[in-house]
Amino acid sequence: MKRLIKFGLALAALAFVVPAAQAQTTETFTATATVASSLTITQNTALSFGNLVVIQDGTNAAAATLSAAGVFTRAAQVGTENLIQTGTPTPGNFTVNTGVASFVNVQVTFPSAAITLTNGAAPPGNGTFSVGTFTVAAPTAGTLGGTTTTVGACNTAIAAGNPCQYTTSNGGLVTFPLGATITVGSATATFIDGTYSGNFDLTAAFY
């Protein structure tokens, strides 16, 4: 009889414990992440130094700077060398599109070495130009950011081979103007009329 009572008490206790243990539920939920890393760079306006008359003195290489604001300034003459502007120079203008409609951080790396402009229709030995010392002005879309919050800091970084950092606009864009310095490649070369051109790279990345 004692065993029956004990067993009955055990069953009664189990009857109360089991429902409490079953009062739970497990649901499955989903975590998501969307990859949006397709950056594009669009050239809105090509970097152009306009129409130039090259005057050689056989010793000194003429040079001039086109600022990102569009100001063409001839370098101080050492001899009689000269670059005379007879047209309308235009700074370059570029847009980085992150594809993300929000304020995000993006950086742009500019050429650290000078590029060469050549005339493809010219004979061998014809003159060339060297273009380097790229500079930017304040962006018209987005803002400067990161370690380059001022135009001066940005251009210092470019000169050192480092990227200029930006925060995009609400539409995920950064638009900036670009200037550079042009220098005659050889003080003794002859320049025939025509268009002199060369390619340079811009690299955009998230940071």
C-alpha positions in Angstrom: 0.0 0.0 0.0 2.8 2.4 0.7 4.3 1.7 -2.7 1.0 2.4 -4.3 0.7 5.7 -2.5 4.2 6.7 -3.4 3.7 5.9 -7.0 0.4 7.8 -7.0 2.1 10.8 -5.6 4.8 10.6 -8.2 2.2 10.5 -11.0 0.4 13.5 -9.5 3.6 15.5 -9.3 4.4 14.6 -13.0 1.0 15.7 -14.1 1.8 19.1 -12.8 5.4 19.3 -14.0 5.0 18.2 -17.7 2.6 21.0 -18.8 5.0 23.6 -17.4 7.9 22.1 -19.4 5.8 22.1 -22.6 4.8 25.9 -22.3 7.5 27.1 -24.8 7.8 27.6 -28.5 10.6 27.9 -31.1 10.2 30.1 -34.1 12.6 30.6 -37.1 13.5 34.1 -38.3 15.7 35.4 -41.2 18.6 37.7 -41.1 19.5 39.6 -44.3 22.3 41.6 -45.7 22.3 43.4 -49.1 25.5 43.9 -51.0 25.7 47.3 -52.8 29.3 47.7 -53.8 29.1 48.6 -57.5 30.8 52.0 -57.7 30.8 53.9 -60.9 32.8 57.0 -62.0 31.3 59.2 -64.7 33.2 61.9 -66.6 30.9 64.9 -66.8 33.5 67.2 -68.4 36.9 66.2 -69.8 40.0 67.9 -68.4 41.2 70.2 -71.2 43.9 72.8 -71.3 42.4 74.4 -74.3 44.3 75.8 -77.3 48.0 76.5 -76.6 50.8 78.2 -78.5 54.1 76.6 -77.5 57.1 78.9 -77.6 60.4 77.2 -77.1 63.7 78.8 -76.1 65.8 75.6 -76.3 66.6 75.5 -72.6 63.6 75.9 -70.4 60.3 74.0 -70.4 57.2 76.1 -70.3 54.5 75.1 -67.8 51.0 76.2 -66.7 48.4 75.2 -64.2 44.7 74.9 -64.7 43.1 75.0 -61.3 40.0 72.9 -60.4 38.2 76.3 -60.4 39.1 76.8 -64.0 41.8 79.4 -63.6 44.7 79.0 -66.1 48.0 80.4 -64.8 51.3 80.3 -66.7 54.4 79.4 -64.7 57.0 82.1 -64.2 59.3 82.4 -67.2 63.0 81.6 -66.7 63.9 82.5 -70.3 61.7 83.2 -73.3 59.7 79.9 -73.1 56.0 80.3 -73.0 52.6 78.6 -73.1 50.0 81.1 -74.5 46.4 80.3 -74.0 44.2 81.1 -77.0 41.1 79.1 -76.2 38.9 78.1 -73.3 40.4 75.6 -70.8 38.0 73.6 -68.8 38.7 71.7 -65.5 37.6 68.1 -65.4 34.4 67.2 -63.6 33.5 63.7 -62.3 30.8 62.0 -60.4 31.2 58.9 -58.2 27.9 57.0 -57.8 27.8 54.5 -54.9 24.4 53.2 -55.8 23.4 53.7 -52.2 20.8 56.3 -51.4 22.2 57.5 -48.1 25.3 59.2 -46.7 28.2 56.8 -47.0 32.0 57.2 -46.9 33.9 56.9 -50.2 37.4 57.8 -51.2 39.0 58.6 -54.5 42.6 58.0 -55.5 44.1 60.2 -58.1 47.2 59.7 -60.3 50.4 60.0 -58.2 52.6 60.1 -61.3 52.5 62.5 -64.3 50.9 61.3 -67.5 52.1 62.1 -71.1 50.0 63.8 -73.7 51.0 62.9 -77.3 49.7 63.7 -80.8 49.0 60.4 -82.5 49.2 62.0 -85.9 52.6 63.5 -85.3 55.9 62.2 -86.7 58.5 60.6 -84.4 60.4 63.0 -82.2 57.4 65.4 -82.0 57.0 67.2 -78.7 54.9 65.9 -75.8 53.4 67.3 -72.7 53.6 66.1 -69.1 50.4 66.5 -67.0 50.5 66.0 -63.2 50.0 67.6 -59.8 46.3 66.9 -59.9 44.1 69.0 -57.6 40.5 69.2 -56.7 38.1 71.9 -55.4 35.2 71.6 -53.1 32.7 68.9 -54.2 29.3 70.1 -55.7 27.6 66.9 -54.5 28.6 65.3 -51.2 31.1 66.7 -48.8 34.8 66.2 -47.9 35.2 63.9 -44.9 37.4 61.4 -43.1 41.0 62.6 -42.9 40.5 65.2 -45.6 37.8 67.5 -44.4 39.2 70.6 -46.2 40.3 71.2 -49.8 43.8 71.8 -48.6 44.0 68.5 -46.8 42.6 66.7 -49.8 45.1 68.2 -52.2 47.9 67.5 -49.7 46.8 63.9 -49.6 46.7 63.7 -53.4 50.2 65.1 -53.7 51.4 62.4 -51.3 49.7 59.6 -53.3 46.9 59.2 -50.8 43.2 59.2 -51.5 40.8 62.1 -50.9 37.9 61.1 -48.7 34.3 62.1 -49.1 30.8 61.6 -47.6 28.2 61.1 -50.3 25.1 63.1 -50.8 21.7 61.7 -49.7 21.5 60.3 -53.2 24.8 58.4 -52.8 26.8 60.8 -55.1 30.1 62.7 -54.9 30.8 65.2 -57.7 34.1 67.1 -57.9 36.1 69.3 -60.3 39.7 68.4 -61.2 42.6 70.5 -62.3 46.3 69.8 -63.0 49.6 71.2 -64.2 50.8 70.9 -67.8 54.5 71.0 -68.7 56.3 70.9 -72.1 58.2 67.6 -72.2 61.3 68.9 -73.9 62.5 72.4 -74.4 64.0 71.6 -77.8 61.1 69.6 -79.3 58.9 70.8 -82.1 55.2 70.8 -81.7 52.9 70.4 -84.8 49.3 71.5 -84.6 46.8 69.0 -83.4 45.2 67.4 -80.3 47.5 66.0 -77.7 45.9 63.5 -75.3 46.7 60.9 -72.7 44.8 58.7 -70.2 44.8 58.7 -66.4 43.0 56.6 -63.8 40.7 57.5 -61.0 39.9 54.9 -58.4 36.9 55.0 -56.1 36.3 52.8 -53.1 34.3 52.6 -49.9 36.1 53.0 -46.6 
